């Protein structure tokens, strides 16, 4: 015999069980101060006993606030996403807001900009009071409610955004490798639609130019910030007649792909190949050898995004619509002098 589907508890059920009117239950739900303390406690007890939960959309229609922030991001299991979530969670814990997360489960972000915009519109202003979007493919969103982007895909987003100093971080990495004597430096870039990828490529090229090293397009591979794609790209670079002595990976997950390919080809890091990443993920220190990388303080990005969206929800003015996080090179054990 099939298990009977439990009927959803309604506000009318709560009112009947508590022996009060529906309007009284509604006033308790909205924390109105004109309900007698004894009645308030009785209604709250019935709500707990029955397991009643007012829908977010209904709560928003009643009070024009849900006290919920939305988060839209690709693949919540990806290390970058986990780092962002850690910062967001830390800030949410110190706020009066709850968090609701939507993901399409695809770090390569194959979803269209139209689909992404649709989910922003669906959440924002009804279920949530504001939305944070991580590495969006969309360039604009049709919503009157506040929105903040982390790592947007253009240099002049139409909403407040947070981005790291990608070009400067890449330049630090290149100056370090060049200072070690490397002249043939491979580069595996990230998702081409993101401004972070284009700025890191710019830092790579500017580093070469400043050192008087000619740009060689054969040393460039276009990745997508994923480990598997980076593994394939690394094999192509190491198959060159004159392979690079160092590889600058556009993020740490890309660097992990470099490590995998090097191991498969029995190329030793750093003795035969120096590697630099970008992100400073928690995993980077546990690679063997520990990865030299550029810290862009991803967790801090998440915390700042929450601070920004809360200010916007409460009608406050932001100090800047484009918050830049200063990057910093973290030197570990994955690079060696080349002579």
C-alpha positions as CSV (number, residue, x, y, z in Angstrom):
1,X,0.0,0.0,0.0
2,X,1.4,3.4,-1.0
3,X,2.2,5.8,1.8
4,X,-0.4,8.5,2.1
5,X,0.9,11.9,1.0
6,X,0.7,14.3,3.9
7,X,-1.6,17.3,3.3
8,X,0.1,20.7,3.5
9,X,-0.6,22.6,6.7
10,X,-2.3,26.0,6.0
11,X,-2.7,29.1,8.0
12,X,-6.4,28.1,8.4
13,X,-5.3,24.9,10.1
14,X,-3.2,26.9,12.5
15,X,-6.0,29.3,13.3
16,X,-8.5,26.4,13.9
17,X,-6.1,24.5,16.2
18,X,-5.2,27.6,18.2
19,X,-8.8,28.8,18.4
20,X,-8.0,32.2,16.9
21,X,-8.8,34.0,13.6
22,X,-6.7,33.8,10.5
23,X,-5.8,37.5,10.9
24,X,-4.5,36.8,14.3
25,X,-2.2,34.1,13.0
26,X,-1.1,36.4,10.3
27,X,-0.2,39.1,12.9
28,X,1.8,36.6,14.9
29,X,3.7,35.6,11.7
30,X,4.5,39.2,11.0
31,X,5.6,39.9,14.6
32,X,2.9,42.6,15.2
33,X,3.0,44.0,18.7
34,X,-0.8,44.2,19.2
35,X,-1.3,40.5,19.9
36,X,-1.7,39.4,23.6
37,X,1.4,37.6,24.9
38,X,-0.7,34.5,25.9
39,X,-2.2,34.3,22.4
40,X,1.1,34.9,20.7
41,X,2.7,32.0,22.7
42,X,-0.3,29.7,21.9
43,X,-0.1,30.4,18.2
44,X,3.6,29.8,18.1
45,X,3.2,26.5,19.9
46,X,0.6,25.4,17.4
47,X,2.8,26.4,14.5
48,X,5.6,24.3,15.9
49,X,3.4,21.3,16.6
50,X,1.8,21.3,13.2
51,X,5.0,22.1,11.3
52,X,3.5,25.1,9.5
53,X,5.8,27.2,7.4
54,X,4.7,30.4,5.7
55,X,5.9,30.5,2.1
56,X,8.6,33.0,1.3
57,X,6.6,34.4,-1.6
58,X,3.6,34.9,0.6
59,X,5.8,36.5,3.3
60,X,7.2,38.9,0.7
61,X,3.7,39.9,-0.5
62,X,2.6,40.6,3.1
63,X,5.6,42.6,4.3
64,X,7.5,43.4,1.1
65,X,10.5,41.7,2.8
66,X,11.4,38.0,3.1
67,X,14.8,38.5,5.0
68,X,16.3,36.1,2.5
69,X,19.2,36.6,0.2
70,X,19.5,34.6,-3.0
71,X,22.7,33.1,-4.3
72,X,23.0,32.0,-7.9
73,X,26.2,30.1,-8.9
74,X,27.6,27.3,-11.1
75,X,28.5,24.0,-9.4
76,X,28.4,24.5,-5.6
77,X,30.9,21.6,-5.2
78,X,33.7,23.3,-7.2
79,X,36.5,24.5,-4.9
80,X,36.1,28.1,-6.0
81,X,32.4,28.0,-5.2
82,X,33.1,26.4,-1.8
83,X,35.5,29.3,-1.0
84,X,32.9,31.9,-2.0
85,X,30.2,30.1,0.1
86,X,32.5,30.1,3.1
87,X,32.7,33.8,3.0
88,X,29.0,34.3,2.4
89,X,28.1,31.9,5.2
90,X,30.3,33.7,7.6
91,X,28.6,37.0,6.8
92,X,25.1,35.5,6.8
93,X,25.7,34.1,10.2
94,X,26.4,37.6,11.5
95,X,23.3,39.1,9.8
96,X,19.5,38.9,10.2
97,X,19.1,37.2,6.8
98,X,18.8,33.6,5.6
99,X,20.3,32.3,2.3
100,X,18.7,30.4,-0.6
101,X,21.0,28.9,-3.2
102,X,20.3,28.1,-6.9
103,X,22.8,26.3,-9.1
104,X,22.7,24.7,-12.5
105,X,25.4,22.2,-11.3
106,X,27.8,23.1,-14.2
107,X,31.1,24.8,-13.5
108,X,31.6,25.3,-17.2
109,X,28.4,27.3,-17.1
110,X,26.7,26.0,-20.2
111,X,23.4,27.7,-19.2
112,X,22.4,30.7,-21.3
113,X,22.5,34.3,-20.2
114,X,18.7,34.3,-20.7
115,X,18.2,31.4,-18.4
116,X,20.4,33.0,-15.8
117,X,18.5,36.3,-16.0
118,X,15.2,34.4,-15.7
119,X,16.2,32.9,-12.4
120,X,17.4,36.2,-11.1
121,X,14.0,37.7,-12.0
122,X,12.2,34.6,-10.4
123,X,14.0,35.0,-7.1
124,X,14.5,38.7,-6.8
125,X,11.9,40.8,-5.2
126,X,9.5,37.9,-4.4
127,X,11.3,35.0,-2.7
128,X,14.4,37.0,-1.9
129,X,15.1,40.6,-1.0
130,X,18.3,40.7,-3.1
131,X,20.5,38.3,-5.1
132,X,24.3,37.6,-5.4
133,X,25.4,36.1,-8.7
134,X,28.7,34.4,-9.0
135,X,30.6,34.5,-12.3
136,X,27.5,35.4,-14.3
137,X,27.3,34.9,-18.1
138,X,24.6,37.5,-18.4
139,X,25.6,41.1,-18.7
140,X,22.4,42.7,-17.5
141,X,19.4,41.6,-15.4
142,X,15.7,42.7,-15.5
143,X,15.1,43.2,-11.8
144,X,14.2,46.2,-9.6
145,X,15.5,44.5,-6.5
146,X,19.2,44.7,-5.6
147,X,21.8,42.5,-7.2
148,X,25.5,42.1,-6.7
149,X,27.9,40.1,-9.0
150,X,31.1,38.3,-8.1
151,X,33.6,38.1,-10.9
152,X,31.4,39.6,-13.7
153,X,32.0,38.9,-17.3
154,X,32.5,42.5,-18.4
155,X,34.5,45.4,-17.1
156,X,31.5,47.7,-16.7
157,X,28.7,45.6,-15.2
158,X,25.3,47.2,-14.9
159,X,25.1,46.2,-11.2
160,X,27.5,46.5,-8.3
161,X,30.3,43.9,-8.5
162,X,33.3,42.5,-6.8
163,X,36.4,41.5,-8.7
164,X,40.1,41.0,-7.9
165,X,43.0,42.9,-9.5
166,X,43.5,40.1,-12.0
167,X,45.9,41.8,-14.3
168,X,48.2,42.9,-11.4
169,X,48.0,39.4,-9.9
170,X,49.0,37.8,-13.2
171,X,51.8,40.3,-13.6
172,X,53.2,39.4,-10.1
173,X,53.2,35.7,-11.1
174,X,55.0,36.5,-14.4
175,X,57.6,38.8,-12.7
176,X,58.3,36.0,-10.3
177,X,58.8,33.3,-13.0
178,X,60.9,35.7,-15.2
179,X,63.0,36.6,-12.1
180,X,63.8,32.9,-11.7
181,X,65.2,32.9,-15.2
182,X,62.3,31.4,-17.2
183,X,61.8,32.7,-20.7
184,X,59.5,30.0,-22.2
185,X,56.4,30.4,-20.0
186,X,53.2,28.6,-21.0
187,X,49.9,30.0,-20.1
188,X,46.5,28.2,-19.7
189,X,43.8,30.7,-19.6
190,X,40.3,30.4,-18.2
191,X,36.7,31.0,-19.4
192,X,37.0,33.4,-22.3
193,X,33.7,35.1,-21.5
194,X,34.9,36.3,-18.1
195,X,36.8,39.5,-17.6
196,X,39.0,37.8,-15.1
197,X,40.4,35.5,-17.8
198,X,41.1,38.4,-20.2
199,X,42.8,40.4,-17.5
200,X,45.0,37.5,-16.5
201,X,46.0,37.1,-20.1
202,X,46.8,40.8,-20.2
203,X,49.0,40.4,-17.2
204,X,50.8,37.5,-18.8
205,X,51.4,39.5,-22.0
206,X,52.4,42.6,-20.1
207,X,54.9,40.6,-18.0
208,X,56.6,39.3,-21.2
209,X,56.7,42.7,-22.8
210,X,58.2,44.4,-19.7
211,X,61.0,41.7,-19.8
212,X,61.6,42.1,-23.6
213,X,60.4,38.5,-24.2
214,X,58.5,38.0,-27.5
215,X,54.9,36.8,-27.2
216,X,54.6,33.3,-28.6
217,X,51.0,32.2,-29.3
218,X,52.1,28.5,-29.3
219,X,52.6,28.8,-25.6
220,X,49.0,29.9,-25.0
221,X,46.2,27.4,-24.4
222,X,42.6,28.4,-23.9
223,X,41.1,26.5,-20.9
224,X,37.9,26.8,-19.0
225,X,39.1,26.9,-15.4
226,X,38.6,23.1,-15.0
227,X,41.2,20.5,-14.1
228,X,40.4,18.1,-16.9
229,X,40.6,20.7,-19.7
230,X,43.9,21.9,-18.2
231,X,45.3,18.4,-18.2
232,X,44.7,18.2,-22.0
233,X,46.1,21.7,-22.5
234,X,49.2,20.8,-20.6
235,X,49.9,17.7,-22.7
236,X,49.8,19.9,-25.8
237,X,52.2,22.4,-24.3
238,X,54.6,19.6,-23.2
239,X,54.5,18.0,-26.6
240,X,56.0,21.1,-28.3
241,X,59.4,20.7,-29.8
242,X,60.7,23.3,-27.4
243,X,58.3,22.9,-24.4
244,X,57.9,25.6,-21.7
245,X,60.0,25.5,-18.6
246,X,57.2,27.0,-16.6
247,X,53.4,27.2,-16.9
248,X,51.2,29.9,-15.4
249,X,47.8,28.4,-14.8
250,X,44.8,30.9,-14.8
251,X,43.4,29.3,-11.6
252,X,44.4,26.6,-9.1
253,X,42.1,24.0,-10.6
254,X,43.9,24.6,-13.9
255,X,47.2,24.1,-12.0
256,X,45.9,20.8,-10.7
257,X,45.5,19.7,-14.3
258,X,49.1,20.7,-15.0
259,X,50.2,18.6,-12.1
260,X,48.2,15.6,-13.4
261,X,49.6,15.9,-16.9
262,X,53.2,16.4,-15.6
263,X,52.8,13.2,-13.5
264,X,51.5,11.3,-16.5
265,X,54.5,12.4,-18.6
266,X,56.9,11.8,-15.8
267,X,57.9,15.5,-15.8
268,X,59.1,16.6,-12.3
269,X,57.7,19.7,-10.6
270,X,59.6,21.9,-9.9
271,X,62.9,20.3,-11.1
272,X,61.8,20.2,-14.8
273,X,58.7,22.4,-14.8
274,X,57.7,25.3,-12.6
275,X,54.0,26.0,-12.0
276,X,52.1,29.0,-10.7
277,X,48.4,29.1,-10.1
278,X,45.8,31.7,-9.3
279,X,43.2,31.7,-6.4
280,X,45.0,30.3,-3.4
281,X,42.4,27.6,-2.8
282,X,42.7,25.6,0.4
283,X,43.7,22.6,-1.8
284,X,46.7,24.4,-3.2
285,X,48.9,24.0,-0.1
286,X,48.2,20.2,-0.1
287,X,49.5,19.6,-3.6
288,X,52.9,17.9,-3.9
289,X,54.8,20.1,-4.1
290,X,52.7,22.9,-2.5
291,X,51.6,25.3,-5.2
292,X,52.9,28.8,-5.6
293,X,49.8,30.8,-6.5
294,X,48.1,34.3,-6.5
295,X,45.7,34.8,-3.6
296,X,42.6,36.7,-4.7
297,X,40.9,36.3,-1.3
298,X,37.8,34.5,-2.6
299,X,36.2,33.9,0.8
300,X,36.5,37.7,1.4
301,X,34.7,38.3,-1.9
302,X,31.7,36.3,-0.5
303,X,31.6,38.2,2.7
304,X,31.9,41.6,1.0
305,X,29.1,40.6,-1.4
306,X,26.8,40.0,1.5
307,X,27.7,43.3,3.1
308,X,27.0,45.1,-0.2
309,X,23.6,43.4,-0.9
310,X,22.4,44.1,2.7
311,X,23.3,47.8,2.3
312,X,21.4,47.9,-1.0
313,X,18.4,46.1,0.5
314,X,18.2,48.7,3.2
315,X,18.4,51.6,0.8
316,X,22.0,52.6,1.7
317,X,24.5,53.9,-0.7
318,X,27.7,51.9,-1.5
319,X,31.1,53.5,-1.3
320,X,31.8,52.1,-4.8
321,X,29.9,50.0,-7.3
322,X,33.0,48.1,-8.3
323,X,34.9,46.7,-5.3
324,X,38.4,45.5,-6.2
325,X,40.2,43.0,-4.1
326,X,44.0,43.4,-4.1
327,X,45.8,40.2,-5.2
328,X,49.0,38.8,-3.6
329,X,51.5,36.3,-4.7
330,X,52.0,33.4,-2.3
331,X,55.3,31.6,-2.8
332,X,55.5,27.9,-2.0
333,X,57.5,25.0,-3.5
334,X,56.3,24.6,-7.1
335,X,58.9,26.8,-8.8
336,X,62.6,26.6,-9.3
337,X,65.3,28.8,-10.9
338,X,66.0,28.1,-14.5
339,X,69.5,28.6,-15.8
